[in-house]
């Protein structure tokens, strides 16, 4: 086994752990979205629908408002949207320009900047619970999260869902309601969409997603590379044995721990463990040939092959020096192999005894 194969396998395992962990998170969060009732994750469970307000005629014209934005009048503004609405029983202009959003009272022309009493009134209008509202709290983090103006406030209710109300004090808009369920929902969304960067915005094509996608690509490439290298090394198909099979039959001689002849085994493509257990289980193994359990050890009587990293991790140096290896780690070997313990010999004898009736059922039925 070459160094390139070892490195590729190590990289493949690390990438498999990273991609597999994210896939598990994606699966679990998807199940959570399907199994958890929607009302439990609803941020607006206690949010009141706004009443349809009567439109009040403005006393200040839009031209006078835009004149405030342009200053002396020499500066041009790029109007995107103009909205005339009613807030707290007063007319209000909400104007969106290329430079940002603005709000002005349409009865006085003053810029909107709600005081604490007005903020509390707005919060009560949007909340249909019975909890007592807290004083408005300036919240800069929420302003960045919801794209509000610097005068952005949070009002806590301390109800059973810990509802919070967020109001933009310079536009008079109730931006959002949040509670414990909605915060958990946001956490699920973050994990499900790999959105680990809070400043990412609404884009799904962010750095974390790109890294996981690149890791998945490398996982596939490294797996292909390991497969090609193992095929070339004959781990799945022994090319040397195939070429020999066209010329003559290859045999493996199996000996007891004391060196007594047990049987001759005809070799087929595959590793030693597969050959030894081809028609019956002569050698015990719990990991199925992965090199992890260390049970399928044999002793090479002739020249032992070079130890693999799996063998160095599970066998002591003194055993390696004696020619003991793991049969799952090496290709079919035309030569002599010996069992390494009495337990293995008893396992082989049991396999022989169980195989005789299967090989000759007629004799097995004869009375003794």
QUIWO-V894947 format. One record per pair of residues at least 12 apart in sequence whose ideal C-beta (glycine too) atoms are under 6 Angstrom apart, sorted by the first residue. I is the first residue (numbers start at 1). J is the second residue. If there is no record, write none. Layout:
# QUIWO-V894947
((I;J) (I;J))
This chain:
# QUIWO-V894947
((1;308) (5;229) (6;309) (8;222) (8;225) (8;226) (9;226) (11;222) (12;222) (12;223) (12;226) (15;215) (15;218) (15;219) (16;219) (18;215) (19;215) (19;216) (19;219) (22;212) (25;191) (26;192) (29;188) (29;191) (29;192) (32;188) (40;181) (41;181) (41;185) (43;177) (43;178) (43;182) (44;177) (46;128) (46;129) (46;163) (47;126) (47;177) (48;126) (48;128) (53;86) (56;86) (56;91) (58;91) (58;106) (59;107) (60;106) (60;109) (64;109) (65;93) (65;104) (77;97) (78;97) (78;98) (79;97) (80;96) (80;97) (81;96) (82;95) (87;172) (90;105) (90;107) (91;106) (91;107) (92;105) (92;106) (93;106) (103;171) (112;170) (112;172) (113;170) (114;169) (116;136) (119;136) (119;153) (119;167) (122;167) (123;155) (123;165) (126;174) (129;159) (131;157) (131;158) (131;159) (133;155) (133;157) (134;155) (134;156) (136;153) (136;155) (137;154) (139;152) (139;154) (142;154) (142;166) (146;175) (148;168) (148;175) (149;168) (149;170) (151;169) (151;170) (152;168) (153;167) (153;169) (154;166) (161;179) (161;180) (162;179) (162;180) (163;179) (164;178) (165;177) (194;208) (194;209) (194;212) (196;208) (234;331) (237;269) (238;269) (238;331) (238;332) (241;267) (241;269) (241;332) (250;267) (250;334) (251;264) (251;266) (252;265) (252;267) (253;336) (254;337) (255;338) (256;339) (256;345) (257;339) (267;332) (271;328) (271;331) (272;327) (272;330) (272;333) (273;289) (273;296) (273;327) (273;328) (275;332) (280;351) (280;355) (281;351) (282;348) (282;351) (283;296) (284;347) (289;328) (291;310) (291;326) (291;328) (291;329) (294;314) (296;326) (296;327) (296;328) (297;324) (297;326) (297;340) (298;327) (298;337) (299;323) (299;324) (299;338) (299;340) (300;323) (301;336) (301;338) (302;335) (302;336) (304;323) (305;330) (307;320) (308;329) (310;329) (311;325) (311;326) (311;329) (324;340))
